[in-house]
Amino acid sequence: MAQKSWEALEGNCYSCKKCRLWELRTNVVIGKGSTKADIMFVGEGPGQQEDLQGEPFVGAAGQLLDKMLASVGLSLGEVYITNIVKCRPPGNRDPFDDEKEACLNYLRYQLKLIEPKIVVCLGRVAATTIIAPDFRITRQRGIWFPQKGYDFIATYHPSALLRDEQKKRPAWEDMKAIRKRWDELNGR
């Protein structure tokens, strides 16, 4: 991927066979939203609906994420949404370490193309992959981790909020903090 372009990224993703996930995929799920976004949201991997449609966060969790964004005055036109792995793990299981490793260069390339100021890890898998291997989502969500020119933060994955209503209030607080940091970075 020497050439810095979306076409190069997409071509490499669509032809990828670096791990076993390509064998069962319907679609490669690269991302959606603004390619000039200041905020990038990163989940763990596509689910069944995402695999069928070729777009991240289109199921119930995606609808909730859309509502979360709207609640702090953000829209898909202002953020970019992607996942660690670009192909669906069978049965929506967590991606294995070798599967995440196979896809990490694609995520790094997305970061270079977009150059966001803020990277939001949605859930434990994204946070342990991106921020720190020993990251504890229940203890460290909502804390800023500036590194490598980005402001990283983790919050609960929207699917966790669908399973546990008590996590919605902390996630709302995280979204307000994300919006506040975005406003500060943009001089608002």
N, C-alpha and C positions, 0 to 999 in steps of 0.2 A: 504494500500500500504506500509506495513512495509518493505517488501523486496525491495531493491533499484535495480530495473531492468526495462528494456524496456518492457519485457514480462508482468510484473505486471501492468505497466501503460496501455499498450495496452488492456490487458484483462479487466481492470476496465473501460476504455473508451468504448470498444465495447459492454459491457453489461450495460452501464449507462442508467438509466431512472430517473435521478434526476430532470429533467425539461421536459416541453412539447415538446421540439425539437426532441426528439428521435422518436416520433410518425410519423413524416413525412420524416425522413432521409432515403436516399438510402445508404449512407456510412458515417461512422465516419471518420473525417479528422483530423489526429493527427499532422502530420508535415512531413517535408522532408529536406534533406541535411545532413551535417556532425553532428553526435552525439558527436563530440569532438570540435565543433566550438567555436571560440572566440566571434563570433557575432551572436546574435539571432534576427531575425526580427519577429515582432508580429503584425498581422492584427486583424480585428474584428471577422470575421467568414467566413466560406466557402460560396461561391456562388453556382449557379446552376451547372457549369462545375466541380467545386471542389467536390460537393456532388455526382455527377455522377461518377467521376473518383477516389474519395477517397484520393485526394492529394491537398494540398493548392496551390493557385496561379498558376493555369493552364490555365486560360482564358486570355483575352486581358490584364488585369491588371498584371497577372503573367508574360506574355511575356515582358511587359514594365519593371517589376521588374528585370527580367533577364538581360535586356539591361542596366538598371541602375547599377547593380552589375558589369557587364562587363566593363562599362565605367570607373570604378575605379579599375579595375584589380582584382575583386573578382569573385568567381564562387560558384556554389551550393555545391561543395566539401569543401568549406571553411566556409560556413555559415549554419545556421539552420533556417527554416521558419515554422512558426506555426500561430495559431490564438487564440484569447481569448476563443471563444466557438468552440467546435469540431463538431457541427451539424449545418446544414444550417437553418437560420431563414427564414420563409416563405416570398417569394417575395423579398428576399435579404434585408429585413428591418434590422435596427440596432437591435442587441440583447437586450432584456429587462434586467433590473438589476438582476432579479432572475435567468435568464439564464446564465448571466455572473458569478454570484456568484456560481452557480452549477458547473461551469467548472474551476473556478480559482485554485482549488487544483491540477487539472491536469496540468495547466500551471506552478504552483509552483514546481510540481514534475519534469517537463521537465527542469526547471531551475536547480534543484538539480542534475539531471542526466548529463546535458551538462556542467554546470558551465561556462557559457560564461562570458567574461569580459565586453562586450557591449550588451545592449538590445535596439533595435531600435523599437519604437512604430510607426506603419504605420497608421497614421490618428488619428482623434479626439477620436474615441471610444476606441482605444487601449491606447492612452495617458491619457484619463480621468479615465480609469480603473486601469492603472499601475502606472502612475506618480503622478497625483493629480486629484481629482474630478472636480476642477475648472480650469483645464488646458485649455488654449486657443491656438489652433493649429496655428492660423494666427499670434499670437504674440510671442509664446514661442517655436515654432519649431526651431530646430537648436541650442538650448541651452542644455548644459550638466547638468544632475541632478544625481550626485553621491549619491547613497544610498544603504544600505544593501549589500555592496561589489560589486555592479554593477555600470557601467556608463550608465545611461539611457539618451536617446535622442529621440525626435519625429520628424518626417517629414511627408509630405503629403502622403496619401495613393495613390498608383499608379492609382487607378480608378479616383481619384480627378484630377490627371494630364491629364487623358484622356478627362475629361470634361472641363478642364480649362488650356489651353496652358501656361498662364502667371505664373502658379505655377511650371512649369518645371525648370526654372532657380534657384529659391530658393531650390528646391529639389536636384538639381545637386550640389549646394553649400553644402547642408547637407551631401550628399554622399561623397563629398571630405573631409569634416570634420570627418566623420566616418572612412574613410580610413586613414586619418592622425592620429587619436587617436589610431586606431588599430596598425599602424606602431610604434607609440610611446610606446604602451604597450608591444610590442614585441621587443623593442630595435633596431628598424630599422632606 
